[in-house]
Amino acid sequence: MGLLTDTKQRQRLVSVLSRHHQKLSVLLYVVGLVWFLALAYEPLNASTYFSENALLPGLVDSNLPSEFFSLHQYAEALKAEMQKDKKRVPKDWIFRQFQNLGLETYRHNFTIKYPFKMAISQDLVGENIFAILRARRAASTEALVMATPLRAASTTKTQTDGGIAVMLGLAEQFRKNPYWAKDVIFLLSEFDEVGVHAWLDAYHETRSQYVIPDELPGRSGAIQAAINLEIPRDKIQYVNIKIEGLNGQLPNLDLFNLAVRLCRREQVLVTFHHRSDHYEADSWDSFQHSLVTMLHMMWSQASGAPSGGHGLFHRYHIEALTLEGVRFKKGFKNHPLEKIARVTEGIFRSLNNLLERFHQSFFFYLLPATDRYVSIGLYMPPFGLMVAAAAIKALALWIETHPSSTDNEEDSGNKESLEAKTDKEEKAKDHNVEAEKSGEATKDNEKPGEDEGKKCEKISGETTEGQHQSPGEETDGTQDVSLNEDSDDEFELQMTGLLTVTPMILVSFLLGLMAYTAPYILTRFTPSMKMKPDDTILFGILAVFSAALSYPYLMSRKAAPEDQLTVDWRLLQCVGLFMQGLVLMALSVMNISLAFFLAASSIPVTGFIKGTNQRVLRVLQLFALLVISPLGLLIIASLVNASLEKNFSGKLVDLVAGGYEHMKEMIFLLLVDQYLFSSWTYTIICFAILPTWLVFWAVPFNSP
């Protein structure tokens, strides 16, 4: 409170910010970035543990038979059915198998309307299959879901025939056990995530514009958790766990810990983003390995796209993850389907014991390894330091654009000191007068006449003093009036400065709205131009972005001097930095990975640009801003994805060609996820990230 009330302390803080804001910003950014990356080091993060003790019963011995003959029978029969037609999935055969087990088996149809309409005939019709195992000791108020996608033998993705066989074998075993307290739903979805999305919408009675499901013929209670299986039939080298969901959502950490513990109990090699844990802790190699693993997770989470069918369950607060079986290379250990079945059975036995929804463990975290985690309480302080670097720069720019406020504080401090000094002088004068009165009182008997004369003189002197003081009081009042007038003028100037920045901000948001609606409008002309929708969207977004780059020229067009728009680049950059800080802090709560990559790449540029008349400096600043623009970051991400491909040859030509294809695919999938799954990523880019960047884009065009 002393800092708020003491003008000297406040003025001292203002002077420190004015002189050393560059050093403080660099220091905060570097410390925050290094601290954030250092969290992958094992002594700086924590070991995973179970917060929910109700999950522990599934970690005991499995109830499955040692020789799981029915599982192999289902696998062989399914293989024979799929070899009949490698381009189709034997849905009728799967439907009959669930019916033969005595389960409630249903078909669920849905229609997919193509988001970018080119022809009505492009609507797709899909069919899901699901079966419900009713719990004997419950009233179907709660349920668990075991899901797997329906993929033909000719698919280029991970085959799921092993997952279907595991599902049928476990359904047969689950039906024999009386301890189930929750219904178990076996879901087989067509078109991967789209089929899951259609089934969930129908289950929760919600509707989408582009994915239109039919009504479900059967249902159960509230779904507590879901496990998605992407398991091939044989040659399984390890199990890779996927957790990233739609819009960067993550499942409860207890569910991930449960899957890892059960894989290790069955001696199944478990990985996260296809990376196993380093064998040596507290070493430099271990830190590098953990850091790369954590960055892989953040890279996947930042996209906002689900990494598997489990990601659509998160929208309804259903904890879910995917177990992906990866085929082995020659010379590696082979994990049979029995081990995968025991892992899955243990997970469902643990989930069956839950008395309430997942709530005790973390929902916001980062994983540098399968047995280590970084909670939100650990990664938010360093991220806050990175954003504070922009806030310090913004405050310094605000002080530079409003120097009169600091001058007023100095004048008020000087005025207070003068008033205190005059008060002390008046008190001393009154004290002397009282002393003189006491001395004269002793001499009253000796010289009464003289005392009366002196009293009269004193009275006349006091009256003259009062007459001399009254004009001073009037002058003080006039000074107060003049000060008020100056403050009013200053307020008017301040509002004028903010109003000059307002058109730039409004135009940037209008351009963001144009980028948001452009794909929907441009694809209407695709049939006449005979172009593919992904090419149309890419070229349309490039055209909108190129048009947005020219808006500073349009705002500073030639006009009469009284009609020209004068913008203070310091005030414009100050507003942009405050907008950037608000966007990053709000985004960090939803998707910390996307917020971190944006902060790490943009803050060093946006904090040090300035208005200039030097052409070389302006070109360098504009090039740096283009690199950190939304389109520039998409190009960089596309090149990184192209370089991470397994078949990448290392040639520059292949990198550019692969980057172009990845960029086209990324933009197209961003829009498809927005239309089909209600993803937020493209909306955030258009209405938050792009307008903020356009504010900074106008700064170098303004003269100092």
WOCORTA-V46610 format. One record per residue. N is the residue number from 1. SS is DSSP state (H for helix, E for strand, L for the rest). PHI is phi in whole degrees, -180 to 180 (999 if undefined). OMEGA is omega as a letter, one per 40 degrees, with the letter a starting at -180 (999 if undefined). Layout:
N	SS	PHI	OMEGA
N	SS	PHI	OMEGA
This chain:
1	L	999	i
2	H	-62	i
3	H	-67	a
4	H	-81	a
5	H	-98	a
6	L	-87	a
7	H	-69	a
8	H	-68	i
9	H	-65	i
10	H	-66	i
11	H	-66	i
12	H	-66	i
13	H	-64	i
14	H	-63	i
15	H	-67	i
16	H	-65	i
17	H	-63	a
18	H	-68	a
19	H	-87	a
20	H	-120	a
21	H	-67	i
22	H	-64	a
23	H	-66	i
24	H	-64	a
25	H	-65	i
26	H	-63	a
27	H	-63	a
28	H	-65	a
29	H	-65	a
30	H	-65	i
31	H	-64	i
32	H	-64	a
33	H	-66	a
34	H	-65	i
35	H	-63	a
36	H	-63	a
37	H	-69	a
38	H	-70	i
39	L	-66	i
40	L	-73	i
41	L	-71	a
42	H	-57	i
43	H	-64	a
44	H	-97	i
45	L	-118	a
46	E	-122	i
47	E	-85	a
48	L	-71	a
49	L	-156	i
50	L	-91	i
51	L	-87	a
52	L	-106	a
53	H	-69	i
54	H	-67	i
55	H	-83	a
56	H	-72	a
57	H	-58	a
58	H	-71	a
59	H	-84	i
60	L	-81	a
61	L	-63	a
62	L	-76	i
63	L	-92	a
64	L	-73	i
65	L	-66	a
66	L	-63	i
67	L	-112	a
68	L	-89	a
69	H	-67	a
70	H	-63	i
71	H	-62	i
72	H	-68	i
73	H	-64	i
74	H	-63	a
75	H	-64	a
76	H	-69	i
77	H	-65	i
78	H	-67	i
79	H	-61	i
80	H	-65	i
81	H	-68	a
82	H	-74	i
83	H	-74	i
84	H	-66	i
85	L	-145	a
86	L	-73	a
87	L	-98	a
88	L	-132	i
89	L	-100	a
90	L	-74	a
91	H	-68	i
92	H	-64	i
93	H	-64	i
94	H	-64	i
95	H	-61	a
96	H	-67	a
97	H	-64	i
98	H	-68	i
99	H	-64	i
100	H	-65	i
101	L	-79	i
102	L	85	i
103	L	-92	i
104	E	-73	a
105	E	-114	a
106	E	-138	i
107	E	-111	a
108	E	-132	a
109	E	-100	i
110	E	-152	a
111	E	-124	i
112	E	-110	i
113	L	-91	a
114	L	-63	a
115	L	-60	a
116	L	-100	a
117	L	-63	i
118	L	-118	i
119	L	-158	a
120	H	-67	a
121	H	-70	a
122	H	-87	i
123	L	-66	a
124	E	-107	i
125	E	-116	a
126	E	-121	a
127	E	-142	i
128	E	-101	i
129	E	-123	i
130	E	-144	i
131	E	-131	a
132	E	-120	i
133	E	-98	a
134	L	-78	i
135	L	-74	a
136	L	-76	a
137	L	-109	a
138	L	-140	a
139	L	-106	i
140	L	58	i
141	L	-91	i
142	E	-135	a
143	E	-149	i
144	E	-122	a
145	E	-121	i
146	E	-114	a
147	E	-120	i
148	E	-156	i
149	E	-79	i
150	L	-90	a
151	L	-127	a
152	L	-73	a
153	L	-69	a
154	L	-87	a
155	L	-68	i
156	L	-88	i
157	L	-85	i
158	L	-65	i
159	L	-70	a
160	L	-121	i
161	H	-66	i
162	H	-66	i
163	H	-65	i
164	H	-65	i
165	H	-65	i
166	H	-62	i
167	H	-63	i
168	H	-67	i
169	H	-65	i
170	H	-70	i
171	H	-62	i
172	H	-65	a
173	H	-75	a
174	H	-62	a
175	H	-67	a
176	H	-83	a
177	L	-94	a
178	L	-93	a
179	L	-89	a
180	L	-74	i
181	L	-102	i
182	L	-130	i
183	E	-68	i
184	E	-116	a
185	E	-105	i
186	E	-103	a
187	E	-114	i
188	E	-120	a
189	E	-106	i
190	L	-94	a
191	L	61	i
192	L	53	a
193	H	-65	a
194	H	-66	i
195	H	-65	i
196	H	-63	i
197	H	-62	i
198	H	-65	a
199	H	-67	i
200	H	-67	i
201	H	-62	i
202	H	-69	a
203	H	-66	a
204	L	-98	i
205	L	58	i
206	L	-115	a
207	L	-127	i
208	L	-123	a
209	L	-77	a
210	L	-112	i
211	E	-113	a
212	E	-110	a
213	E	-92	i
214	L	-80	i
215	L	-69	i
216	L	-76	i
217	L	-75	i
218	L	-152	a
219	L	-152	i
220	L	-127	a
221	L	-90	a
222	E	-67	a
223	E	-81	a
224	E	-91	a
225	E	-158	a
226	E	-146	i
227	E	-124	i
228	E	-102	a
229	E	-109	i
230	E	-126	a
231	L	-116	i
232	L	-74	a
233	L	-75	a
234	L	-152	i
235	L	56	a
236	E	-90	i
237	E	-83	a
238	E	-155	i
239	E	-108	i
240	E	-102	a
241	E	-98	i
242	E	-110	a
243	L	-130	a
244	L	-69	a
245	L	-113	a
246	H	-66	i
247	H	61	i
248	H	79	i
249	L	-71	a
250	L	-126	i
251	L	-75	i
252	L	-60	a
253	H	-62	i
254	H	-61	i
255	H	-67	i
256	H	-64	i
257	H	-61	i
258	H	-63	i
259	H	-64	a
260	H	-67	a
261	H	-63	a
262	H	-71	i
263	H	-63	i
264	H	-72	i
265	H	-65	i
266	L	-88	i
267	L	58	i
268	L	-102	i
269	L	-65	a
270	E	-115	a
271	E	-132	i
272	E	-128	a
273	L	56	i
274	L	61	i
275	E	-130	i
276	L	-84	a
277	L	-72	i
278	L	-74	a
279	L	-76	a
280	L	-115	a
281	L	-90	i
282	L	57	i
283	L	-129	a
284	H	-65	i
285	H	-64	i
286	H	-65	i
287	H	-64	i
288	H	-62	i
289	H	-63	i
290	H	-67	i
291	H	-65	i
292	H	-64	i
293	H	-62	i
294	H	-65	i
295	H	-69	i
296	H	-62	i
297	H	-64	a
298	H	-66	i
299	H	-63	i
300	H	-71	a
301	H	-68	a
302	H	-64	a
303	L	-67	a
304	L	77	a
305	L	-94	i
306	L	-70	i
307	L	-85	i
308	L	-171	a
309	H	-64	i
310	H	-67	a
311	H	-65	i
312	H	-80	i
313	H	-70	a
314	H	-63	i
315	H	-60	a
316	H	-107	i
317	L	57	i
318	L	-112	a
319	E	-73	a
320	E	-152	i
321	E	-152	a
322	E	-119	i
323	E	-102	a
324	E	-107	i
325	E	-88	a
326	E	-107	a
327	E	-66	a
328	L	-94	i
329	L	-92	a
330	L	-65	i
331	L	96	a
332	L	-100	a
333	L	-72	a
334	L	-105	i
335	E	-99	a
336	L	-73	a
337	H	-66	i
338	H	-60	i
339	H	-67	i
340	H	-64	i
341	H	-64	i
342	H	-68	i
343	H	-61	a
344	H	-65	i
345	H	-63	i
346	H	-64	i
347	H	-63	a
348	H	-73	i
349	H	-67	i
350	H	-68	i
351	H	-65	i
352	H	-64	a
353	L	-86	a
354	L	-67	i
355	L	-97	a
356	L	-152	a
357	L	-68	i
358	L	-61	i
359	L	-153	a
360	L	-83	a
361	L	-88	a
362	L	-86	i
363	L	-109	a
364	L	-121	a
365	E	-165	i
366	E	-128	a
367	E	-121	i
368	E	-83	i
369	E	-160	a
370	L	-74	a
371	L	-118	i
372	E	-131	i
373	E	-146	i
374	E	-120	a
375	E	-82	i
376	H	-65	i
377	H	-71	i
378	H	-96	a
379	H	-93	i
380	H	-73	i
381	H	-58	i
382	H	-65	i
383	H	-66	i
384	H	-63	i
385	H	-65	i
386	H	-63	i
387	H	-71	i
388	H	-63	i
389	H	-60	i
390	H	-69	a
391	H	-66	i
392	H	-62	i
393	H	-63	i
394	H	-65	i
395	H	-64	i
396	H	-64	i
397	H	-67	i
398	H	-65	i
399	H	-66	i
400	H	-66	a
401	H	-80	i
402	L	-131	i
403	H	-71	a
404	H	-66	i
405	H	-66	i
406	H	-71	i
407	H	-64	i
408	H	-62	i
409	H	-65	i
410	H	-65	i
411	H	-63	i
412	H	-66	i
413	H	-66	i
414	H	-66	i
415	H	-64	i
416	H	-64	i
417	H	-68	i
418	H	-65	i
419	H	-64	i
420	H	-65	i
421	H	-65	i
422	H	-64	i
423	H	-62	i
424	H	-64	i
425	H	-64	i
426	H	-66	i
427	H	-64	i
428	H	-66	i
429	H	-65	i
430	H	-63	i
431	H	-64	i
432	H	-65	i
433	H	-64	i
434	H	-64	i
435	H	-65	i
436	H	-64	i
437	H	-63	i
438	H	-66	i
439	H	-69	a
440	H	-72	a
441	H	-65	i
442	L	-73	a
443	L	-105	a
444	L	-69	a
445	L	-70	a
446	L	-81	a
447	L	-133	a
448	H	-69	a
449	H	-66	a
450	H	-65	a
451	H	-64	i
452	H	-63	i
453	H	-65	a
454	H	-67	i
455	H	-61	i
456	H	-62	i
457	H	-64	i
458	H	-64	a
459	H	-64	i
460	H	-64	i
461	H	-66	i
462	H	-65	i
463	H	-66	i
464	H	-65	i
465	H	-62	i
466	H	-62	i
467	H	-67	i
468	H	-76	a
469	H	-81	a
470	H	-62	i
471	H	-63	i
472	H	-62	i
473	H	-63	i
474	H	-65	i
475	H	-65	i
476	H	-62	i
477	H	-63	i
478	H	-65	i
479	H	-64	i
480	H	-62	i
481	H	-63	i
482	H	-66	i
483	H	-64	i
484	H	-63	i
485	H	-64	i
486	H	-64	i
487	H	-65	i
488	H	-65	i
489	H	-62	i
490	H	-64	i
491	H	-63	i
492	H	-64	i
493	H	-63	i
494	H	-63	i
495	H	-64	i
496	H	-62	i
497	H	-63	i
498	H	-66	i
499	H	-68	i
500	H	-71	i
501	H	-83	a
502	H	-57	i
503	H	-60	i
504	H	-64	a
505	H	-69	i
506	H	-64	i
507	H	-65	i
508	H	-64	i
509	H	-72	i
510	H	-66	i
511	H	-67	i
512	H	-63	i
513	H	-64	i
514	H	-64	i
515	H	-66	a
516	H	-73	a
517	H	-93	a
518	H	-60	a
519	H	-60	a
520	H	-65	a
521	H	-78	a
522	H	-68	a
523	H	-69	i
524	H	-69	a
525	H	-97	a
526	H	-62	a
527	H	-60	a
528	H	-70	i
529	H	-87	i
530	L	54	i
531	L	-122	i
532	L	-72	a
533	H	-65	a
534	H	-68	i
535	H	-68	i
536	H	-62	a
537	H	-65	a
538	H	-62	a
539	H	-67	i
540	H	-66	i
541	H	-67	i
542	H	-63	i
543	H	-67	i
544	H	-65	i
545	H	-66	i
546	H	-65	i
547	H	-66	i
548	H	-67	a
549	H	-67	a
550	L	-92	a
551	H	-68	i
552	H	-63	i
553	H	-65	a
554	H	-68	i
555	H	-72	a
556	L	-106	a
557	L	-69	a
558	L	-70	i
559	L	-158	i
560	L	-63	a
561	L	-57	a
562	L	-76	a
563	L	-100	a
564	L	-73	i
565	L	-90	i
566	L	-95	a
567	L	-122	i
568	L	-85	a
569	H	-64	i
570	H	-66	i
571	H	-66	i
572	H	-65	i
573	H	-67	i
574	H	-61	i
575	H	-64	i
576	H	-63	i
577	H	-68	i
578	H	-66	i
579	H	-62	i
580	H	-62	i
581	H	-62	i
582	H	-65	a
583	H	-64	a
584	H	-67	a
585	H	-69	i
586	H	-68	a
587	H	-70	a
588	H	-65	i
589	H	-75	a
590	H	-88	a
591	L	-147	a
592	H	-65	a
593	H	-66	i
594	H	-63	i
595	H	-64	a
596	H	-66	a
597	H	-64	i
598	H	-67	a
599	H	-67	a
600	H	-64	a
601	H	-92	a
602	H	-97	a
603	H	-61	i
604	H	-62	a
605	H	-91	a
606	H	-68	a
607	L	-83	a
608	L	-126	i
609	L	-78	i
610	L	-162	i
611	L	-72	a
612	L	-152	i
613	L	-100	i
614	L	-79	a
615	H	-67	a
616	H	-65	i
617	H	-64	i
618	H	-65	i
619	H	-64	i
620	H	-63	i
621	H	-66	i
622	H	-68	i
623	H	-66	i
624	H	-63	i
625	H	-67	i
626	H	-64	a
627	H	-64	a
628	L	-94	i
629	L	-69	i
630	H	-55	i
631	H	-69	i
632	H	-63	i
633	H	-68	i
634	H	-65	i
635	H	-65	i
636	H	-63	i
637	H	-63	i
638	H	-65	i
639	H	-66	i
640	H	-65	i
641	H	-63	i
642	H	-66	i
643	H	-73	a
644	L	-87	i
645	L	-68	a
646	L	-68	a
647	L	-93	i
648	L	-72	a
649	L	-86	a
650	L	93	i
651	L	-84	a
652	H	-66	a
653	H	-64	i
654	H	-66	i
655	H	-65	a
656	H	-67	i
657	H	-65	i
658	H	-65	i
659	H	-65	i
660	H	-64	i
661	H	-65	i
662	H	-68	i
663	H	-64	i
664	H	-62	i
665	H	-69	a
666	H	-63	a
667	H	-64	a
668	H	-65	a
669	H	-69	i
670	H	-58	a
671	H	-72	i
672	H	-64	i
673	H	-63	i
674	H	-67	a
675	H	-75	a
676	H	-84	a
677	H	-110	a
678	L	61	i
679	L	-72	a
680	L	-96	a
681	H	-62	a
682	H	-66	i
683	H	-65	i
684	H	-65	i
685	H	-63	a
686	H	-76	a
687	H	-106	i
688	H	-132	a
689	H	-75	a
690	H	-65	i
691	H	-60	i
692	H	-63	i
693	H	-67	i
694	H	-65	i
695	H	-63	i
696	H	-69	a
697	H	-62	a
698	L	-83	a
699	L	-64	a
700	L	-64	a
701	L	-79	a
702	L	-96	a
703	L	-76	i
704	L	-72	999
